Amino acid sequence: MEKDTKKVGRSEFFLKDIKDIYLYGTETFGVRAADVFYEDVLHQVACLSFLYEIYPECRHLTTKTKIYRNIILGSYLVIYRITPKRIEVLRAIHGSQSPKQIKKLRSIKLD
């Protein structure tokens, strides 16, 4: 039985987040390490089109339908929402963010 694939949408916040993470990585760990991490994030997000259900529910955004999930990449969480028509990648944030800040992600809307 083949699982449906869904289009992956990325919020403007996510795009800014990965740019900022990349710049921080180049300054802290060097260009090569930042490139590898950046490519890994993009690859994991691209694979969400068909692997969106394998990642755990985001513990700060629990719902009965488990629509908020996260990918853990090092110290970062890529948080996304599963909708009937697509996967919405909301943010890439450091895992030390407060739960209050993470809960605000529910309000992010994609066009």
C-alpha positions, 0 to 999 in steps of 0.5 A: 500500500503506497502512502500519498505524497504531499506538497511541502510548503515553507514559511518565510520564517523557516527560510529566514531561520535556515539562512541565520543558522547557516550564517551562525554555522559558518562563523562558529564551525566553518563553511564546510560544516555549515554547508553540510548541515544546511544541505541536511536540513534541506534534504530532510525537509524535501523528504517530508513530502512522503515521510511526514508521518515518521517524525514524532509529534512536537511535545509543545504543540500536542493535538489529538490528530498529531498534526504538529511534528518536528525533525530533530537535527543536532540542537535544532528543531524543524517544526511542521504541520500536516494539513489535508493538502500539504506539509507546512514547514513552520520554523527551524528553531534552537531546541532551547527555545521556551515552550511559550515561543514554540506554542506561538507557531500555531498562528503561522499561516502559509499562503 
